[in-house]
Amino acid sequence: MKYLTILQIVIAVLLMIVILLQRRGTGLGSAFGGESNVYRTKRGIEKSLFISTIIFSILFLGTALLLLVLQK
């Protein structure tokens, strides 16, 4: 149980780092009335950060649910 808690903390820190490294300002132009008709695909490191965000999110949710079940 102690190791699972440590694992969850590590995953949470990694998740925060990956989120903070992602490009800022996406979609901000549409908030101020700008054109948001530009569609682009994620490539390279941006795509890797996006995929790793999804993976860390799923791992965080899984460890949280597992800790919840084990506490009962």
PQR file of N, CA, C, O and H, with PARSE charges and radii, in Angstrom:
ATOM      1  N   MET A   1       0.829  -1.184   0.000 -0.4000 1.5000
ATOM      2  CA  MET A   1       0.000   0.000   0.000 -0.0000 2.0000
ATOM      3  C   MET A   1       0.876   1.251   0.000  0.5500 1.7000
ATOM      4  O   MET A   1       0.565   2.237  -0.669 -0.5500 1.4000
ATOM      5  N   LYS A   2       1.973   1.202   0.757 -0.4000 1.5000
ATOM      6  CA  LYS A   2       2.865   2.345   0.822 -0.0000 2.0000
ATOM      7  C   LYS A   2       3.524   2.589  -0.543  0.5500 1.7000
ATOM      8  O   LYS A   2       3.682   3.733  -0.970 -0.5500 1.4000
ATOM      9  H   LYS A   2       2.225   0.401   1.301  0.4000 1.0000
ATOM     10  N   TYR A   3       3.902   1.506  -1.213 -0.4000 1.5000
ATOM     11  CA  TYR A   3       4.543   1.641  -2.522 -0.0000 2.0000
ATOM     12  C   TYR A   3       3.562   2.167  -3.569  0.5500 1.7000
ATOM     13  O   TYR A   3       3.943   2.906  -4.477 -0.5500 1.4000
ATOM     14  H   TYR A   3       3.773   0.577  -0.866  0.4000 1.0000
ATOM     15  N   LEU A   4       2.318   1.784  -3.433 -0.4000 1.5000
ATOM     16  CA  LEU A   4       1.299   2.266  -4.366 -0.0000 2.0000
ATOM     17  C   LEU A   4       1.067   3.769  -4.203  0.5500 1.7000
ATOM     18  O   LEU A   4       0.841   4.485  -5.179 -0.5500 1.4000
ATOM     19  H   LEU A   4       2.009   1.183  -2.696  0.4000 1.0000
ATOM     20  N   THR A   5       1.126   4.230  -2.962 -0.4000 1.5000
ATOM     21  CA  THR A   5       0.980   5.664  -2.701 -0.0000 2.0000
ATOM     22  C   THR A   5       2.158   6.435  -3.283  0.5500 1.7000
ATOM     23  O   THR A   5       1.982   7.501  -3.873 -0.5500 1.4000
ATOM     24  H   THR A   5       1.310   3.648  -2.169  0.4000 1.0000
ATOM     25  N   ILE A   6       3.356   5.891  -3.114 -0.4000 1.5000
ATOM     26  CA  ILE A   6       4.548   6.542  -3.686 -0.0000 2.0000
ATOM     27  C   ILE A   6       4.465   6.551  -5.207  0.5500 1.7000
ATOM     28  O   ILE A   6       4.820   7.539  -5.850 -0.5500 1.4000
ATOM     29  H   ILE A   6       3.500   5.025  -2.635  0.4000 1.0000
ATOM     30  N   LEU A   7       3.993   5.442  -5.779 -0.4000 1.5000
ATOM     31  CA  LEU A   7       3.827   5.370  -7.230 -0.0000 2.0000
ATOM     32  C   LEU A   7       2.830   6.417  -7.720  0.5500 1.7000
ATOM     33  O   LEU A   7       3.034   7.040  -8.762 -0.5500 1.4000
ATOM     34  H   LEU A   7       3.704   4.639  -5.257  0.4000 1.0000
ATOM     35  N   GLN A   8       1.766   6.602  -6.970 -0.4000 1.5000
ATOM     36  CA  GLN A   8       0.772   7.599  -7.370 -0.0000 2.0000
ATOM     37  C   GLN A   8       1.343   9.011  -7.302  0.5500 1.7000
ATOM     38  O   GLN A   8       1.038   9.845  -8.155 -0.5500 1.4000
ATOM     39  H   GLN A   8       1.600   6.096  -6.124  0.4000 1.0000
ATOM     40  N   ILE A   9       2.157   9.281  -6.307 -0.4000 1.5000
ATOM     41  CA  ILE A   9       2.782  10.607  -6.198 -0.0000 2.0000
ATOM     42  C   ILE A   9       3.730  10.841  -7.378  0.5500 1.7000
ATOM     43  O   ILE A   9       3.749  11.926  -7.959 -0.5500 1.4000
ATOM     44  H   ILE A   9       2.405   8.604  -5.614  0.4000 1.0000
ATOM     45  N   VAL A  10       4.514   9.820  -7.728 -0.4000 1.5000
ATOM     46  CA  VAL A  10       5.434   9.942  -8.862 -0.0000 2.0000
ATOM     47  C   VAL A  10       4.659  10.179 -10.153  0.5500 1.7000
ATOM     48  O   VAL A  10       5.039  11.025 -10.963 -0.5500 1.4000
ATOM     49  H   VAL A  10       4.499   8.938  -7.256  0.4000 1.0000
ATOM     50  N   ILE A  11       3.582   9.439 -10.343 -0.4000 1.5000
ATOM     51  CA  ILE A  11       2.757   9.622 -11.541 -0.0000 2.0000
ATOM     52  C   ILE A  11       2.142  11.017 -11.570  0.5500 1.7000
ATOM     53  O   ILE A  11       2.057  11.634 -12.632 -0.5500 1.4000
ATOM     54  H   ILE A  11       3.273   8.752  -9.685  0.4000 1.0000
ATOM     55  N   ALA A  12       1.714  11.516 -10.417 -0.4000 1.5000
ATOM     56  CA  ALA A  12       1.126  12.856 -10.362 -0.0000 2.0000
ATOM     57  C   ALA A  12       2.147  13.923 -10.730  0.5500 1.7000
ATOM     58  O   ALA A  12       1.824  14.873 -11.444 -0.5500 1.4000
ATOM     59  H   ALA A  12       1.783  11.015  -9.555  0.4000 1.0000
ATOM     60  N   VAL A  13       3.374  13.774 -10.250 -0.4000 1.5000
ATOM     61  CA  VAL A  13       4.420  14.739 -10.585 -0.0000 2.0000
ATOM     62  C   VAL A  13       4.731  14.688 -12.078  0.5500 1.7000
ATOM     63  O   VAL A  13       4.869  15.729 -12.721 -0.5500 1.4000
ATOM     64  H   VAL A  13       3.636  13.002  -9.671  0.4000 1.0000
ATOM     65  N   LEU A  14       4.842  13.484 -12.629 -0.4000 1.5000
ATOM     66  CA  LEU A  14       5.103  13.336 -14.063 -0.0000 2.0000
ATOM     67  C   LEU A  14       3.965  13.926 -14.888  0.5500 1.7000
ATOM     68  O   LEU A  14       4.196  14.553 -15.921 -0.5500 1.4000
ATOM     69  H   LEU A  14       4.731  12.639 -12.106  0.4000 1.0000
ATOM     70  N   LEU A  15       2.745  13.722 -14.426 -0.4000 1.5000
ATOM     71  CA  LEU A  15       1.585  14.267 -15.132 -0.0000 2.0000
ATOM     72  C   LEU A  15       1.617  15.795 -15.134  0.5500 1.7000
ATOM     73  O   LEU A  15       1.307  16.422 -16.147 -0.5500 1.4000
ATOM     74  H   LEU A  15       2.558  13.212 -13.587  0.4000 1.0000
ATOM     75  N   MET A  16       1.987  16.389 -14.009 -0.4000 1.5000
ATOM     76  CA  MET A  16       2.073  17.845 -13.940 -0.0000 2.0000
ATOM     77  C   MET A  16       3.159  18.368 -14.870  0.5500 1.7000
ATOM     78  O   MET A  16       2.966  19.380 -15.544 -0.5500 1.4000
ATOM     79  H   MET A  16       2.239  15.880 -13.186  0.4000 1.0000
ATOM     80  N   ILE A  17       4.292  17.691 -14.908 -0.4000 1.5000
ATOM     81  CA  ILE A  17       5.389  18.125 -15.783 -0.0000 2.0000
ATOM     82  C   ILE A  17       4.972  18.056 -17.243  0.5500 1.7000
ATOM     83  O   ILE A  17       5.233  18.980 -18.013 -0.5500 1.4000
ATOM     84  H   ILE A  17       4.449  16.869 -14.360  0.4000 1.0000
ATOM     85  N   VAL A  18       4.330  16.971 -17.620 -0.4000 1.5000
ATOM     86  CA  VAL A  18       3.917  16.801 -19.016 -0.0000 2.0000
ATOM     87  C   VAL A  18       2.875  17.853 -19.407  0.5500 1.7000
ATOM     88  O   VAL A  18       2.895  18.370 -20.525 -0.5500 1.4000
ATOM     89  H   VAL A  18       4.118  16.220 -16.995  0.4000 1.0000
ATOM     90  N   ILE A  19       1.975  18.163 -18.490 -0.4000 1.5000
ATOM     91  CA  ILE A  19       0.952  19.177 -18.783 -0.0000 2.0000
ATOM     92  C   ILE A  19       1.593  20.548 -18.925  0.5500 1.7000
ATOM     93  O   ILE A  19       1.225  21.316 -19.814 -0.5500 1.4000
ATOM     94  H   ILE A  19       1.958  17.743 -17.582  0.4000 1.0000
ATOM     95  N   LEU A  20       2.551  20.864 -18.054 -0.4000 1.5000
ATOM     96  CA  LEU A  20       3.186  22.175 -18.116 -0.0000 2.0000
ATOM     97  C   LEU A  20       4.076  22.335 -19.339  0.5500 1.7000
ATOM     98  O   LEU A  20       4.297  23.458 -19.793 -0.5500 1.4000
ATOM     99  H   LEU A  20       2.850  20.240 -17.332  0.4000 1.0000
ATOM    100  N   LEU A  21       4.591  21.236 -19.882 -0.4000 1.5000
ATOM    101  CA  LEU A  21       5.456  21.320 -21.054 -0.0000 2.0000
ATOM    102  C   LEU A  21       4.684  21.496 -22.355  0.5500 1.7000
ATOM    103  O   LEU A  21       5.269  21.835 -23.384 -0.5500 1.4000
ATOM    104  H   LEU A  21       4.412  20.324 -19.512  0.4000 1.0000
ATOM    105  N   GLN A  22       3.393  21.270 -22.317 -0.4000 1.5000
ATOM    106  CA  GLN A  22       2.618  21.398 -23.546 -0.0000 2.0000
ATOM    107  C   GLN A  22       2.512  22.856 -23.950  0.5500 1.7000
ATOM    108  O   GLN A  22       2.631  23.761 -23.125 -0.5500 1.4000
ATOM    109  H   GLN A  22       2.918  20.994 -21.482  0.4000 1.0000
ATOM    110  N   ARG A  23       2.293  23.057 -25.208 -0.4000 1.5000
ATOM    111  CA  ARG A  23       2.250  24.395 -25.773 -0.0000 2.0000
ATOM    112  C   ARG A  23       1.113  25.197 -25.178  0.5500 1.7000
ATOM    113  O   ARG A  23      -0.012  24.717 -25.041 -0.5500 1.4000
ATOM    114  H   ARG A  23       2.196  22.322 -25.878  0.4000 1.0000
ATOM    115  N   ARG A  24       1.432  26.415 -24.831 -0.4000 1.5000
ATOM    116  CA  ARG A  24       0.428  27.305 -24.263 -0.0000 2.0000
ATOM    117  C   ARG A  24      -0.265  28.078 -25.374  0.5500 1.7000
ATOM    118  O   ARG A  24       0.259  28.211 -26.480 -0.5500 1.4000
ATOM    119  H   ARG A  24       2.347  26.805 -24.942  0.4000 1.0000
ATOM    120  N   GLY A  25      -1.437  28.577 -25.065 -0.4000 1.5000
ATOM    121  CA  GLY A  25      -2.132  29.454 -25.990 -0.0000 2.0000
ATOM    122  C   GLY A  25      -2.948  28.756 -27.043  0.5500 1.7000
ATOM    123  O   GLY A  25      -3.473  29.410 -27.944 -0.5500 1.4000
ATOM    124  H   GLY A  25      -1.863  28.468 -24.167  0.4000 1.0000
ATOM    125  N   THR A  26      -3.072  27.464 -26.962 -0.4000 1.5000
ATOM    126  CA  THR A  26      -3.876  26.760 -27.934 -0.0000 2.0000
ATOM    127  C   THR A  26      -5.331  27.132 -27.734  0.5500 1.7000
ATOM    128  O   THR A  26      -5.892  26.947 -26.653 -0.5500 1.4000
ATOM    129  H   THR A  26      -2.646  26.932 -26.230  0.4000 1.0000
ATOM    130  N   GLY A  27      -5.922  27.647 -28.767 -0.4000 1.5000
ATOM    131  CA  GLY A  27      -7.328  28.015 -28.692 -0.0000 2.0000
ATOM    132  C   GLY A  27      -7.562  29.368 -28.057  0.5500 1.7000
ATOM    133  O   GLY A  27      -8.710  29.783 -27.900 -0.5500 1.4000
ATOM    134  H   GLY A  27      -5.466  27.797 -29.644  0.4000 1.0000
ATOM    135  N   LEU A  28      -6.509  30.059 -27.692 -0.4000 1.5000
ATOM    136  CA  LEU A  28      -6.658  31.350 -27.049 -0.0000 2.0000
ATOM    137  C   LEU A  28      -7.147  32.409 -28.028  0.5500 1.7000
ATOM    138  O   LEU A  28      -7.837  33.349 -27.632 -0.5500 1.4000
ATOM    139  H   LEU A  28      -5.576  29.722 -27.819  0.4000 1.0000
ATOM    140  N   GLY A  29      -6.798  32.266 -29.296 -0.4000 1.5000
ATOM    141  CA  GLY A  29      -7.221  33.234 -30.301 -0.0000 2.0000
ATOM    142  C   GLY A  29      -8.724  33.302 -30.449  0.5500 1.7000
ATOM    143  O   GLY A  29      -9.283  34.370 -30.701 -0.5500 1.4000
ATOM    144  H   GLY A  29      -6.238  31.503 -29.618  0.4000 1.0000
ATOM    145  N   SER A  30      -9.371  32.185 -30.297 -0.4000 1.5000
ATOM    146  CA  SER A  30     -10.824  32.187 -30.430 -0.0000 2.0000
ATOM    147  C   SER A  30     -11.491  32.841 -29.230  0.5500 1.7000
ATOM    148  O   SER A  30     -12.626  33.304 -29.344 -0.5500 1.4000
ATOM    149  H   SER A  30      -8.917  31.317 -30.092  0.4000 1.0000
ATOM    150  N   ALA A  31     -10.829  32.893 -28.100 -0.4000 1.5000
ATOM    151  CA  ALA A  31     -11.400  33.534 -26.914 -0.0000 2.0000
ATOM    152  C   ALA A  31     -11.493  35.039 -27.095  0.5500 1.7000
ATOM    153  O   ALA A  31     -12.359  35.686 -26.507 -0.5500 1.4000
ATOM    154  H   ALA A  31      -9.906  32.517 -28.008  0.4000 1.0000
ATOM    155  N   PHE A  32     -10.593  35.605 -27.916 -0.4000 1.5000
ATOM    156  CA  PHE A  32     -10.600  37.047 -28.126 -0.0000 2.0000
ATOM    157  C   PHE A  32     -11.190  37.424 -29.479  0.5500 1.7000
ATOM    158  O   PHE A  32     -10.976  38.539 -29.956 -0.5500 1.4000
ATOM    159  H   PHE A  32      -9.889  35.079 -28.394  0.4000 1.0000
ATOM    160  N   GLY A  33     -11.912  36.534 -30.089 -0.4000 1.5000
ATOM    161  CA  GLY A  33     -12.585  36.846 -31.326 -0.0000 2.0000
ATOM    162  C   GLY A  33     -11.778  36.564 -32.568  0.5500 1.7000
ATOM    163  O   GLY A  33     -12.227  36.884 -33.669 -0.5500 1.4000
ATOM    164  H   GLY A  33     -12.086  35.629 -29.702  0.4000 1.0000
ATOM    165  N   GLY A  34     -10.623  35.986 -32.440 -0.4000 1.5000
ATOM    166  CA  GLY A  34      -9.795  35.686 -33.597 -0.0000 2.0000
ATOM    167  C   GLY A  34     -10.301  34.474 -34.345  0.5500 1.7000
ATOM    168  O   GLY A  34     -11.184  33.752 -33.881 -0.5500 1.4000
ATOM    169  H   GLY A  34     -10.258  35.726 -31.546  0.4000 1.0000
ATOM    170  N   GLU A  35      -9.731  34.272 -35.492 -0.4000 1.5000
ATOM    171  CA  GLU A  35     -10.109  33.121 -36.292 -0.0000 2.0000
ATOM    172  C   GLU A  35      -9.549  31.851 -35.668  0.5500 1.7000
ATOM    173  O   GLU A  35      -8.372  31.784 -35.313 -0.5500 1.4000
ATOM    174  H   GLU A  35      -9.014  34.859 -35.869  0.4000 1.0000
ATOM    175  N   SER A  36     -10.381  30.878 -35.543 -0.4000 1.5000
ATOM    176  CA  SER A  36      -9.925  29.604 -34.998 -0.0000 2.0000
ATOM    177  C   SER A  36     -10.130  28.495 -36.023  0.5500 1.7000
ATOM    178  O   SER A  36     -10.303  27.327 -35.673 -0.5500 1.4000
ATOM    179  H   SER A  36     -11.337  30.932 -35.832  0.4000 1.0000
ATOM    180  N   ASN A  37     -10.107  28.884 -37.294 -0.4000 1.5000
ATOM    181  CA  ASN A  37     -10.340  27.897 -38.336 -0.0000 2.0000
ATOM    182  C   ASN A  37      -9.071  27.181 -38.769  0.5500 1.7000
ATOM    183  O   ASN A  37      -9.091  26.404 -39.724 -0.5500 1.4000
ATOM    184  H   ASN A  37      -9.966  29.832 -37.578  0.4000 1.0000
ATOM    185  N   VAL A  38      -7.990  27.432 -38.089 -0.4000 1.5000
ATOM    186  CA  VAL A  38      -6.736  26.778 -38.441 -0.0000 2.0000
ATOM    187  C   VAL A  38      -6.652  25.450 -37.706  0.5500 1.7000
ATOM    188  O   VAL A  38      -6.593  25.402 -36.478 -0.5500 1.4000
ATOM    189  H   VAL A  38      -7.974  28.063 -37.314  0.4000 1.0000
ATOM    190  N   TYR A  39      -6.648  24.404 -38.463 -0.4000 1.5000
ATOM    191  CA  TYR A  39      -6.536  23.078 -37.882 -0.0000 2.0000
ATOM    192  C   TYR A  39      -5.145  22.551 -38.181  0.5500 1.7000
ATOM    193  O   TYR A  39      -4.659  22.649 -39.308 -0.5500 1.4000
ATOM    194  H   TYR A  39      -6.696  24.443 -39.461  0.4000 1.0000
ATOM    195  N   ARG A  40      -4.532  22.013 -37.198 -0.4000 1.5000
ATOM    196  CA  ARG A  40      -3.213  21.450 -37.428 -0.0000 2.0000
ATOM    197  C   ARG A  40      -3.103  20.163 -36.641  0.5500 1.7000
ATOM    198  O   ARG A  40      -3.831  19.937 -35.674 -0.5500 1.4000
ATOM    199  H   ARG A  40      -4.927  21.933 -36.283  0.4000 1.0000
ATOM    200  N   THR A  41      -2.196  19.340 -37.067 -0.4000 1.5000
ATOM    201  CA  THR A  41      -1.998  18.070 -36.392 -0.0000 2.0000
ATOM    202  C   THR A  41      -0.804  18.168 -35.463  0.5500 1.7000
ATOM    203  O   THR A  41       0.120  18.950 -35.683 -0.5500 1.4000
ATOM    204  H   THR A  41      -1.605  19.524 -37.852  0.4000 1.0000
ATOM    205  N   LYS A  42      -0.847  17.368 -34.441 -0.4000 1.5000
ATOM    206  CA  LYS A  42       0.270  17.333 -33.509 -0.0000 2.0000
ATOM    207  C   LYS A  42       1.375  16.474 -34.113  0.5500 1.7000
ATOM    208  O   LYS A  42       1.123  15.386 -34.631 -0.5500 1.4000
ATOM    209  H   LYS A  42      -1.598  16.732 -34.263  0.4000 1.0000
ATOM    210  N   ARG A  43       2.602  16.982 -34.036 -0.4000 1.5000
ATOM    211  CA  ARG A  43       3.724  16.250 -34.588 -0.0000 2.0000
ATOM    212  C   ARG A  43       4.872  16.245 -33.596  0.5500 1.7000
ATOM    213  O   ARG A  43       4.967  17.110 -32.725 -0.5500 1.4000
ATOM    214  H   ARG A  43       2.806  17.866 -33.615  0.4000 1.0000
ATOM    215  N   GLY A  44       5.727  15.270 -33.742 -0.4000 1.5000
ATOM    216  CA  GLY A  44       6.973  15.221 -32.990 -0.0000 2.0000
ATOM    217  C   GLY A  44       6.772  15.185 -31.486  0.5500 1.7000
ATOM    218  O   GLY A  44       6.014  14.373 -30.958 -0.5500 1.4000
ATOM    219  H   GLY A  44       5.649  14.568 -34.449  0.4000 1.0000
ATOM    220  N   ILE A  45       7.478  16.095 -30.807 -0.4000 1.5000
ATOM    221  CA  ILE A  45       7.466  16.119 -29.348 -0.0000 2.0000
ATOM    222  C   ILE A  45       6.093  16.511 -28.820  0.5500 1.7000
ATOM    223  O   ILE A  45       5.685  16.063 -27.748 -0.5500 1.4000
ATOM    224  H   ILE A  45       8.094  16.756 -31.236  0.4000 1.0000
ATOM    225  N   GLU A  46       5.383  17.344 -29.569 -0.4000 1.5000
ATOM    226  CA  GLU A  46       4.041  17.746 -29.142 -0.0000 2.0000
ATOM    227  C   GLU A  46       3.096  16.544 -29.095  0.5500 1.7000
ATOM    228  O   GLU A  46       2.286  16.415 -28.177 -0.5500 1.4000
ATOM    229  H   GLU A  46       5.714  17.708 -30.440  0.4000 1.0000
ATOM    230  N   LYS A  47       3.208  15.678 -30.085 -0.4000 1.5000
ATOM    231  CA  LYS A  47       2.383  14.476 -30.106 -0.0000 2.0000
ATOM    232  C   LYS A  47       2.776  13.525 -28.984  0.5500 1.7000
ATOM    233  O   LYS A  47       1.916  12.900 -28.362 -0.5500 1.4000
ATOM    234  H   LYS A  47       3.865  15.783 -30.831  0.4000 1.0000
ATOM    235  N   SER A  48       4.073  13.415 -28.727 -0.4000 1.5000
ATOM    236  CA  SER A  48       4.540  12.551 -27.645 -0.0000 2.0000
ATOM    237  C   SER A  48       4.056  13.053 -26.292  0.5500 1.7000
ATOM    238  O   SER A  48       3.653  12.258 -25.442 -0.5500 1.4000
ATOM    239  H   SER A  48       4.772  13.923 -29.232  0.4000 1.0000
ATOM    240  N   LEU A  49       4.093  14.366 -26.086 -0.4000 1.5000
ATOM    241  CA  LEU A  49       3.594  14.933 -24.832 -0.0000 2.0000
ATOM    242  C   LEU A  49       2.100  14.700 -24.679  0.5500 1.7000
ATOM    243  O   LEU A  49       1.621  14.410 -23.583 -0.5500 1.4000
ATOM    244  H   LEU A  49       4.420  15.011 -26.776  0.4000 1.0000
ATOM    245  N   PHE A  50       1.375  14.825 -25.763 -0.4000 1.5000
ATOM    246  CA  PHE A  50      -0.073  14.603 -25.722 -0.0000 2.0000
ATOM    247  C   PHE A  50      -0.401  13.160 -25.360  0.5500 1.7000
ATOM    248  O   PHE A  50      -1.265  12.899 -24.522 -0.5500 1.4000
ATOM    249  H   PHE A  50       1.765  15.060 -26.653  0.4000 1.0000
ATOM    250  N   ILE A  51       0.293  12.232 -25.994 -0.4000 1.5000
ATOM    251  CA  ILE A  51       0.041  10.812 -25.723 -0.0000 2.0000
ATOM    252  C   ILE A  51       0.479  10.446 -24.305  0.5500 1.7000
ATOM    253  O   ILE A  51      -0.205   9.683 -23.623 -0.5500 1.4000
ATOM    254  H   ILE A  51       0.995  12.444 -26.674  0.4000 1.0000
ATOM    255  N   SER A  52       1.612  10.983 -23.861 -0.4000 1.5000
ATOM    256  CA  SER A  52       2.067  10.675 -22.505 -0.0000 2.0000
ATOM    257  C   SER A  52       1.138  11.289 -21.460  0.5500 1.7000
ATOM    258  O   SER A  52       0.996  10.737 -20.369 -0.5500 1.4000
ATOM    259  H   SER A  52       2.168  11.603 -24.415  0.4000 1.0000
ATOM    260  N   THR A  53       0.508  12.408 -21.767 -0.4000 1.5000
ATOM    261  CA  THR A  53      -0.482  12.985 -20.856 -0.0000 2.0000
ATOM    262  C   THR A  53      -1.659  12.039 -20.680  0.5500 1.7000
ATOM    263  O   THR A  53      -2.147  11.841 -19.567 -0.5500 1.4000
ATOM    264  H   THR A  53       0.622  12.857 -22.653  0.4000 1.0000
ATOM    265  N   ILE A  54      -2.106  11.464 -21.769 -0.4000 1.5000
ATOM    266  CA  ILE A  54      -3.226  10.519 -21.694 -0.0000 2.0000
ATOM    267  C   ILE A  54      -2.825   9.283 -20.884  0.5500 1.7000
ATOM    268  O   ILE A  54      -3.589   8.805 -20.046 -0.5500 1.4000
ATOM    269  H   ILE A  54      -1.710  11.624 -22.673  0.4000 1.0000
ATOM    270  N   ILE A  55      -1.626   8.777 -21.144 -0.4000 1.5000
ATOM    271  CA  ILE A  55      -1.161   7.576 -20.440 -0.0000 2.0000
ATOM    272  C   ILE A  55      -1.016   7.845 -18.942  0.5500 1.7000
ATOM    273  O   ILE A  55      -1.464   7.044 -18.122 -0.5500 1.4000
ATOM    274  H   ILE A  55      -1.006   9.165 -21.825  0.4000 1.0000
ATOM    275  N   PHE A  56      -0.390   8.976 -18.580 -0.4000 1.5000
ATOM    276  CA  PHE A  56      -0.225   9.292 -17.158 -0.0000 2.0000
ATOM    277  C   PHE A  56      -1.565   9.546 -16.485  0.5500 1.7000
ATOM    278  O   PHE A  56      -1.738   9.216 -15.311 -0.5500 1.4000
ATOM    279  H   PHE A  56      -0.026   9.627 -19.246  0.4000 1.0000
ATOM    280  N   SER A  57      -2.509  10.123 -17.206 -0.4000 1.5000
ATOM    281  CA  SER A  57      -3.840  10.342 -16.642 -0.0000 2.0000
ATOM    282  C   SER A  57      -4.531   9.023 -16.325  0.5500 1.7000
ATOM    283  O   SER A  57      -5.149   8.866 -15.272 -0.5500 1.4000
ATOM    284  H   SER A  57      -2.369  10.391 -18.160  0.4000 1.0000
ATOM    285  N   ILE A  58      -4.416   8.082 -17.254 -0.4000 1.5000
ATOM    286  CA  ILE A  58      -5.039   6.775 -17.042 -0.0000 2.0000
ATOM    287  C   ILE A  58      -4.359   6.054 -15.883  0.5500 1.7000
ATOM    288  O   ILE A  58      -5.031   5.441 -15.053 -0.5500 1.4000
ATOM    289  H   ILE A  58      -3.915   8.210 -18.109  0.4000 1.0000
ATOM    290  N   LEU A  59      -3.024   6.123 -15.822 -0.4000 1.5000
ATOM    291  CA  LEU A  59      -2.299   5.490 -14.715 -0.0000 2.0000
ATOM    292  C   LEU A  59      -2.662   6.130 -13.374  0.5500 1.7000
ATOM    293  O   LEU A  59      -2.821   5.429 -12.375 -0.5500 1.4000
ATOM    294  H   LEU A  59      -2.479   6.620 -16.496  0.4000 1.0000
ATOM    295  N   PHE A  60      -2.792   7.446 -13.350 -0.4000 1.5000
ATOM    296  CA  PHE A  60      -3.162   8.142 -12.117 -0.0000 2.0000
ATOM    297  C   PHE A  60      -4.552   7.725 -11.661  0.5500 1.7000
ATOM    298  O   PHE A  60      -4.771   7.455 -10.480 -0.5500 1.4000
ATOM    299  H   PHE A  60      -2.663   8.016 -14.162  0.4000 1.0000
ATOM    300  N   LEU A  61      -5.483   7.673 -12.593 -0.4000 1.5000
ATOM    301  CA  LEU A  61      -6.841   7.251 -12.248 -0.0000 2.0000
ATOM    302  C   LEU A  61      -6.850   5.800 -11.763  0.5500 1.7000
ATOM    303  O   LEU A  61      -7.547   5.464 -10.806 -0.5500 1.4000
ATOM    304  H   LEU A  61      -5.305   7.892 -13.553  0.4000 1.0000
ATOM    305  N   GLY A  62      -6.076   4.951 -12.426 -0.4000 1.5000
ATOM    306  CA  GLY A  62      -6.019   3.542 -12.029 -0.0000 2.0000
ATOM    307  C   GLY A  62      -5.449   3.354 -10.641  0.5500 1.7000
ATOM    308  O   GLY A  62      -5.982   2.575  -9.852 -0.5500 1.4000
ATOM    309  H   GLY A  62      -5.509   5.224 -13.204  0.4000 1.0000
ATOM    310  N   THR A  63      -4.359   4.066 -10.327 -0.4000 1.5000
ATOM    311  CA  THR A  63      -3.780   3.932  -8.989 -0.0000 2.0000
ATOM    312  C   THR A  63      -4.698   4.521  -7.931  0.5500 1.7000
ATOM    313  O   THR A  63      -4.769   4.005  -6.816 -0.5500 1.4000
ATOM    314  H   THR A  63      -3.925   4.699 -10.968  0.4000 1.0000
ATOM    315  N   ALA A  64      -5.403   5.596  -8.268 -0.4000 1.5000
ATOM    316  CA  ALA A  64      -6.342   6.197  -7.312 -0.0000 2.0000
ATOM    317  C   ALA A  64      -7.485   5.240  -6.996  0.5500 1.7000
ATOM    318  O   ALA A  64      -7.880   5.088  -5.840 -0.5500 1.4000
ATOM    319  H   ALA A  64      -5.346   6.015  -9.174  0.4000 1.0000
ATOM    320  N   LEU A  65      -8.009   4.600  -8.028 -0.4000 1.5000
ATOM    321  CA  LEU A  65      -9.098   3.650  -7.805 -0.0000 2.0000
ATOM    322  C   LEU A  65      -8.608   2.423  -7.047  0.5500 1.7000
ATOM    323  O   LEU A  65      -9.313   1.901  -6.184 -0.5500 1.4000
ATOM    324  H   LEU A  65      -7.689   4.723  -8.967  0.4000 1.0000
ATOM    325  N   LEU A  66      -7.399   1.961  -7.367 -0.4000 1.5000
ATOM    326  CA  LEU A  66      -6.831   0.811  -6.671 -0.0000 2.0000
ATOM    327  C   LEU A  66      -6.593   1.114  -5.200  0.5500 1.7000
ATOM    328  O   LEU A  66      -6.858   0.273  -4.341 -0.5500 1.4000
ATOM    329  H   LEU A  66      -6.826   2.385  -8.068  0.4000 1.0000
ATOM    330  N   LEU A  67      -6.094   2.310  -4.906 -0.4000 1.5000
ATOM    331  CA  LEU A  67      -5.900   2.706  -3.510 -0.0000 2.0000
ATOM    332  C   LEU A  67      -7.242   2.793  -2.786  0.5500 1.7000
ATOM    333  O   LEU A  67      -7.343   2.428  -1.615 -0.5500 1.4000
ATOM    334  H   LEU A  67      -5.878   2.993  -5.604  0.4000 1.0000
ATOM    335  N   LEU A  68      -8.256   3.270  -3.471 -0.4000 1.5000
ATOM    336  CA  LEU A  68      -9.584   3.373  -2.865 -0.0000 2.0000
ATOM    337  C   LEU A  68     -10.136   1.993  -2.533  0.5500 1.7000
ATOM    338  O   LEU A  68     -10.720   1.791  -1.468 -0.5500 1.4000
ATOM    339  H   LEU A  68      -8.174   3.568  -4.422  0.4000 1.0000
ATOM    340  N   VAL A  69      -9.951   1.057  -3.438 -0.4000 1.5000
ATOM    341  CA  VAL A  69     -10.454  -0.307  -3.211 -0.0000 2.0000
ATOM    342  C   VAL A  69      -9.669  -0.987  -2.092  0.5500 1.7000
ATOM    343  O   VAL A  69     -10.247  -1.696  -1.268 -0.5500 1.4000
ATOM    344  H   VAL A  69      -9.476   1.222  -4.303  0.4000 1.0000
ATOM    345  N   LEU A  70      -8.357  -0.773  -2.060 -0.4000 1.5000
ATOM    346  CA  LEU A  70      -7.530  -1.432  -1.048 -0.0000 2.0000
ATOM    347  C   LEU A  70      -7.734  -0.857   0.345  0.5500 1.7000
ATOM    348  O   LEU A  70      -7.449  -1.536   1.331 -0.5500 1.4000
ATOM    349  H   LEU A  70      -7.887  -0.197  -2.729  0.4000 1.0000
ATOM    350  N   GLN A  71      -8.217   0.368   0.453 -0.4000 1.5000
ATOM    351  CA  GLN A  71      -8.443   0.959   1.770 -0.0000 2.0000
ATOM    352  C   GLN A  71      -9.670   0.389   2.448  0.5500 1.7000
ATOM    353  O   GLN A  71      -9.786   0.457   3.672 -0.5500 1.4000
ATOM    354  H   GLN A  71      -8.449   0.920  -0.348  0.4000 1.0000
ATOM    355  N   LYS A  72     -10.581  -0.165   1.684 -0.4000 1.5000
ATOM    356  CA  LYS A  72     -11.814  -0.705   2.297 -0.0000 2.0000
ATOM    357  C   LYS A  72     -11.585  -2.051   2.904  0.5500 1.7000
ATOM    358  O   LYS A  72     -12.510  -2.644   3.458 -0.5500 1.4000
ATOM    359  H   LYS A  72     -10.487  -0.220   0.690  0.4000 1.0000
TER
END
